[in-house]
Amino acid sequence: MKEIIHYPGEMIWQELLEFPGKGEVTVLRDEGKGKARTIIVRLPAGGQVFPHSHVAPVQHYVLEGECETQEKPLGRGAYRFLPKHADVSTIFMKTGVTILMVYDAASE
């Protein structure tokens, strides 16, 4: 894979369709179906992401805003690691939130 560089003013934001909730997404890296992927997701205040699971580990890093899951707040700078097949509980957006998400390649 070759080097990738994205600059904030050049990122293309699209409606979040493949995710169980409303929001916007910009793709930083996508190595193809079932492979590694890095995205930034913006979710609106008052929104929610519904329970789901992933076939590979996922990392979340909150860039801006705050959300809450399992009655635990995740604010700016919070990091969350979810192992493969982990059940992701409902995520509530207290404020609008921007999250960097890193998906590992599926090993199955």
Phi, psi and omega in degrees: 000141181270165179297143178235134175229130175237138177249143185311315182289347183256355182289139179261120180261134180232160176298137180282110184251325186271017188233141182282069179171171179268149177162194180232154180221145168234134183265123178267324181208134177214109183269006178112168184305126179080001181251182184299147182210142175230127182223162168241130182243134174248124182239137186283155175303139179083352180278177176209154173250129186278158181305141179196182175218169181233150180275356179217163177300148179226141176243138177241137173225119183280117180274320181210153173083197182208141173227176181218139175215140182052038180062022177244126178284143174236102181255185181312128179091352180287142179240140179221131176246132178240118179291165181300144180066011176292141174281123179267117179289166177305138178246123181256135179268108177290312174238179170297149183222144176239123186233131170277127180237128179242118180257126173285163176291144176288136182259007182255000000 
